[in-house]
Amino acid sequence: MTQDQWQAVDGYISDLLVPQDEALTEALAASDAAGLPAISVAPNQGKLLHLLARVQGARTALEIGTLGGYSTIWLARALPADGRLISLEYDPGHADLARANLARAGLDKVAEVRTGAALDTLPRIAAEPGAGPFDLVFIDADKPNNPRYVEWALRLTRPGSLIVVDNVVRGGAVADASSEDPAIVATREMFELVAREPRLDATAVQTVGAKGYDGLLVARVLA
């Protein structure tokens, strides 16, 4: 199969099952106009995150990596009106754009974007009264830090919480033990961390689609 076929299938699925609305469409358009990289989750992947949060019955969520807020909108819409989502974004410009997109979607009372390096922000969240535990954590930020993000996700969740990590197949390169690419090395370290962690029950799936060949990991916190 080819990328064109994967794109066509994603388009077919999304047209039938993931109708785009004004807020989502404008979030993508605003991100494109601002020159953000086109690395937001695909519409059907956004809907998957939404459904995972709904099935989980999530009231609180933590997102590491906001970009323009497209996935943030999907997640925030899955939470109840009194729910809370904290999304962490390194780039101040991206964070401002995401806040505008969330406000346009009517979600600025549910979702909060915090700016700064996540590894600096996460300890502050852990020390903040009432900030956690989170029912769902979505990790989609700089890949070399994924092992540390998973470690923090474990500290900030509870038994029964879900941890979802995006972009874990890396076009198949994750299977290359000789790779010196920092993203590949860290992704493999993250898999090994999850595999030996008795508090996690996890699997990962390979995906193809509009975003190419990649995959995601889903882990349930056991204790």
C-alpha positions in Angstrom: 0.0 0.0 0.0 1.0 3.6 -0.5 0.7 6.8 1.4 -2.0 7.9 -1.0 -4.1 4.9 -0.1 -3.6 5.4 3.6 -4.6 9.0 3.2 -7.7 8.0 1.2 -8.8 5.5 3.8 -8.3 8.0 6.6 -10.4 10.5 4.6 -13.2 8.0 4.0 -13.3 7.1 7.7 -13.2 10.7 8.9 -15.8 11.8 6.5 -18.3 9.2 7.8 -17.4 9.0 11.5 -15.5 12.2 12.4 -17.4 15.2 11.1 -15.3 18.3 11.4 -16.9 21.3 13.1 -15.9 25.0 13.0 -13.8 24.9 16.1 -11.6 22.0 15.0 -11.4 23.3 11.4 -10.4 26.8 12.6 -7.8 25.3 15.1 -6.0 23.6 12.2 -6.3 26.6 9.9 -4.9 28.9 12.6 -2.0 26.6 13.3 -1.2 26.4 9.6 -1.4 30.2 9.2 0.9 30.6 12.1 3.5 28.3 10.6 3.2 25.5 13.1 4.4 22.1 11.9 1.6 19.9 10.5 2.1 17.3 13.2 -1.3 17.5 15.0 -3.1 14.2 15.4 -5.3 13.1 12.5 -9.0 13.6 12.9 -9.7 9.9 13.4 -6.9 9.8 16.0 -8.3 12.8 17.8 -11.7 11.0 17.9 -9.9 8.0 19.3 -8.4 10.1 22.1 -11.9 11.5 22.8 -13.5 8.0 22.9 -10.7 6.7 25.2 -11.4 9.6 27.6 -15.1 9.0 27.4 -14.8 5.2 28.0 -12.4 6.0 30.9 -15.0 8.3 32.4 -12.2 10.8 32.7 -12.9 13.9 34.7 -9.3 15.1 34.7 -6.6 14.9 32.0 -3.0 15.9 31.5 -1.6 16.5 28.0 2.2 16.8 27.5 2.6 18.7 24.2 -0.1 21.1 23.1 1.0 22.5 19.8 -2.0 24.4 18.5 -4.5 22.7 20.7 -6.2 20.4 18.2 -5.8 17.3 20.3 -6.5 19.4 23.4 -10.0 20.2 22.0 -10.7 16.6 21.4 -9.7 15.6 25.0 -11.4 18.6 26.7 -14.7 17.8 24.9 -14.7 14.4 26.5 -14.6 15.8 30.0 -17.6 16.9 32.0 -18.4 20.6 32.4 -16.7 20.6 35.8 -13.7 18.6 34.5 -10.2 19.9 34.2 -7.5 19.5 31.5 -3.9 20.8 31.9 -1.9 20.9 28.7 1.8 21.6 28.7 3.5 23.5 25.9 7.2 24.6 25.6 6.8 27.3 23.0 5.0 30.5 24.2 3.7 31.3 20.7 2.2 27.8 20.3 0.7 28.1 23.7 -1.0 31.5 23.0 -2.4 30.1 19.7 -3.8 27.0 21.6 -5.4 29.2 24.2 -7.1 31.2 21.4 -8.3 28.0 19.8 -9.6 26.6 23.0 -11.5 29.9 23.8 -13.0 29.8 20.3 -14.2 26.2 21.0 -15.7 27.4 24.3 -13.3 25.2 26.3 -11.1 27.8 28.1 -12.9 27.1 31.4 -12.1 23.4 31.1 -8.6 23.4 29.5 -5.6 25.3 30.7 -2.4 25.6 28.8 0.8 26.1 30.8 4.0 27.3 29.2 7.5 26.0 29.8 9.6 22.9 29.6 7.4 20.0 30.8 10.1 18.6 33.0 10.1 21.9 34.9 6.3 22.2 35.0 5.5 18.6 36.0 7.1 18.8 39.5 5.1 22.0 40.1 1.9 20.2 39.2 2.8 17.4 41.5 3.2 19.8 44.4 0.0 21.7 43.6 -2.9 20.9 45.9 -5.8 19.3 43.9 -4.0 19.2 40.6 -4.1 15.4 40.4 -4.4 12.5 40.2 -5.3 12.6 36.5 -7.6 10.0 34.9 -5.8 10.2 31.6 -2.4 11.4 30.4 -1.6 11.9 26.7 2.1 12.3 25.9 2.9 13.8 22.5 5.9 16.1 22.9 9.7 15.9 22.4 10.4 12.2 22.0 13.9 12.1 23.7 12.1 12.9 27.0 9.4 10.3 26.7 10.9 8.0 29.4 10.8 10.8 31.9 7.3 11.8 30.9 6.1 8.3 31.5 7.7 8.3 34.9 6.0 11.6 35.8 2.7 10.3 34.4 2.9 7.4 36.9 3.4 9.9 39.7 0.4 11.9 38.6 -2.1 9.2 38.1 -4.1 6.6 40.1 -4.9 2.9 39.8 -7.2 2.7 36.7 -5.8 5.8 34.9 -4.8 5.6 31.3 -1.4 6.7 29.8 -1.3 7.2 26.0 2.0 7.8 24.2 1.9 8.9 20.6 4.5 8.3 17.8 6.1 5.2 19.3 6.8 3.3 16.1 8.8 6.0 14.3 8.2 4.6 10.8 9.4 1.2 12.0 12.7 2.4 13.3 11.8 1.5 16.9 12.8 -2.1 16.0 16.4 -1.0 15.2 18.5 -1.6 18.3 21.5 -0.1 16.6 19.9 3.3 16.0 21.7 6.3 17.4 18.8 8.7 16.7 17.9 10.2 20.1 14.2 9.8 19.5 14.6 6.1 18.7 16.9 5.5 21.6 14.5 7.2 24.0 11.4 5.4 22.5 13.1 2.1 23.1 14.0 3.1 26.6 10.4 4.1 27.2 9.2 0.7 26.0 11.7 -1.1 28.2 10.6 1.1 31.2 6.9 0.2 30.6 7.7 -3.5 30.1 9.5 -3.8 33.5 7.1 -1.5 35.4 4.7 -3.7 37.5 2.3 -0.8 38.0 1.6 -0.7 34.2 -0.3 -3.1 31.9 0.3 -1.9 28.3 0.3 -2.6 24.6 1.2 -0.7 21.5 -0.3 -0.8 18.0 1.2 0.2 14.6 -0.9 2.6 12.6 -0.9 3.9 9.0 -2.9 6.8 7.8 -2.8 10.5 6.9 0.2 10.9 9.3 2.1 8.0 7.7 3.4 4.9 9.5 3.7 5.2 13.2 1.8 3.9 16.3 0.8 4.5 19.9 1.2 2.9 23.3 -1.7 2.6 25.8 -1.0 1.7 29.4 -3.4 1.2 32.3 -2.1 2.0 35.8 -2.6 -1.0 38.1 -1.4 0.3 41.4 
